[in-house]
Amino acid sequence: MTTIPTKELSLNFVEDRAVYIYGEFDDSILKYVMPEFSKIVAEEAKKKDGTVKINIDSGGGYVYVLKNMLSMVEFAKINDVIVETNAFGIAYSCASILAASGTKGHRYIGEHAEHLAHLGWASTGNVRNDVELERTTARVTAHFNFIRAMYKKYANIKNLEKVIHDDMYFIRGKNIIKNGLADKFIGS
């Protein structure tokens, strides 16, 4: 019986110099995607008009993984690499922010795409005393402030402070473009 390596089972991978985030934002991105993504960005930075493509169809996941991805996206952009994002179907939570982080004018959505813009959740764990409670509260507040800041940076969601508290704010079709999460439909 042949054993298939874990990498081949991951829905997050790099193929033909394009990044695919089709699974959860989890450690598979850090292990399999980020090393290849960084190589592609470095190679594209040497070219005039270099481009890297990120294809997204994900329900989201862990913010610490998103932060790694965003760092590489920003590194690419400051090195004049165009970051093209393509959200084909769903771009929920972390995937919504990643899709919106692409280079303006190069953020595409599928005809039936849907974003979920929300604050997500932050674990408070088992707090054992008032000092831990204070530190945990600060960490949780920082998490929510990070999410708000990323939507303010990459999008233009009308009434963000209000709608982001409606924790399941789904945005579809042309409203994705209207809210500044994407620029064009794929193929247009």
N, C-alpha and C positions, 0 to 999 in steps of 0.2 A: 504494500500500500504506500502511495506517495504522500508525503506530508507537504502541504502548501504553506510556505512561509507567511507569517503574520502580515508582512508588508503587502503581500498580494491580496489579502483580505480587507485591507483598510479602504474605506471610501474616501480618504484624504490622501492624495498622491500627486506626483509630478510626472507628466508624460509629454513628450514632444515639446519640451520647454514651456509648458503651460501648467499652472497650478490648478488643482481640482479640490475643492472643499465640498464634498458631497455627504459627509458624515458629521458627527458631533465635533465641536471644538474640544478636542481632548489631546492627550499626550501623543497620539499618532501624528498629529500635525507637527509637534515639536521634534519628534523622532524621524519622521519620513519626509515631511514637506519643507520645514525650515532650512535644513542644510542645502537642499537642492535649490530652493527659492533664493537663498543668499548667493549661491553661485551664479544663477541666472541674472540676478540684479547686477552683480559685479561685472559680468560679461557684457550686459546691455549698457552699462554705464560707460564703457569704452567706446561705444558706437555713437554716431550722431543720430538722434531720433530713435534711441533704443526703446523697446517696448516689452513689458511683461504682462501676460494675461492671467487673470484669476477667474476661474469659473466657479460659481457658487450655487448650491442647491442644498441648503442646510437648515436644520432646526435650531442651530446655535449651540451653546455649551458653556465652557469655562472662560471667564473673563481674562484670567492670566494667560491663556493661549491667545486670545484676541490681542492682548497687549503686545505679545511677541510679533504677531502678524502685522499690526499697525506700525510697530517700530521699523520693520523691513519695508513696508509701503512708504513710509515717510523718508527713509534712507534712499529708496529708489527715486522718489520725487525730487529730493534735494540734489541728486546726481543727474537730473534731467532725463530720467527714465520715465516714460509714459506708463502708468499703471492702468490697464484696461480691466474693468470688472464687468462680468457678465452674470447676472442673476436670472437664471432660467425659470425657476419655479418658486420655491420658497427661500426667503432670506429672513429668518427669524432671529431676533435677539442679537447675539454676537455677529451672526451672518449679515444682518441688516447694516450694522455699523461697518463691517468690512466692505460690503458692496458699495456703500456710500463713500468710502475712503479713497476710491480711485481718483485718477486725474480728471478734473472737470472737463466735460466734453467727451470722455471716454468711459462713461459709466452706463452700461446697457442693461435693459431688463427684457425678459420674455413677455410675450403678449398676455400671458395668464399669470404673471409673477405676483407675488404677495410678500410684503414686508411685515414684520411684527416689531414695532418700536415700543420698548418697555424698559423699565428699570431693572428687571430681573430680580434676583434675590441674592442676599448675602447671608451667610451662615453666622449665627452668633455663638454656636458651640455651647459648651457647658461652662458658664461663667460661675466662678467659685467665690468671688469677693468683689467689693465695690471698685477696686483698682482695675481688675480685669474687665468689669462692666464698662468703665470709662474708656479703656483702650479699645474694647470691642466696638463700642458705640462710635468711636472716632474712625475705626477701620470701615465699618458699615457705611457711615456717612461719606467717607472718601470714595467708596465703591459707587454709590449713587451719584455723587458729584462727577465722577469720571464718566459715567454713562451720559449724563446730561451734557457735559462738556463736549463729548464726541459727537453727539447729535447736533449741537450748536456749531461745531467746527465743520462738519461734513454735509450737513443738510440745512434745510430751512423749514422745519415743521412749524406750521402756524399754531400758536397757543401751546408750544411745547410743554411748558410747566403744568398746564392743565391736563393735556392729553396723555402725557407720560405717566401720570398717576392713575389713569384708567388702564390698568396694567395689561390689558390685552388690546392694544391699539393696532389693529390690522389695517394696512394701507394697500390698495390694489390698483392695478392698471395705471391710467393717466395720473391718478392722485400720487403715485410714487414720484413721478416727474414733477408734479406741482409742488410737492413737499421737499424737493431738492435732494432726494435720495438717489436719483439716477438722471441721466440726460436724454437718452433716446431708447426707443425700442430696438431690439436686436434685428438687424436687417434693414433699418431705416436710415 
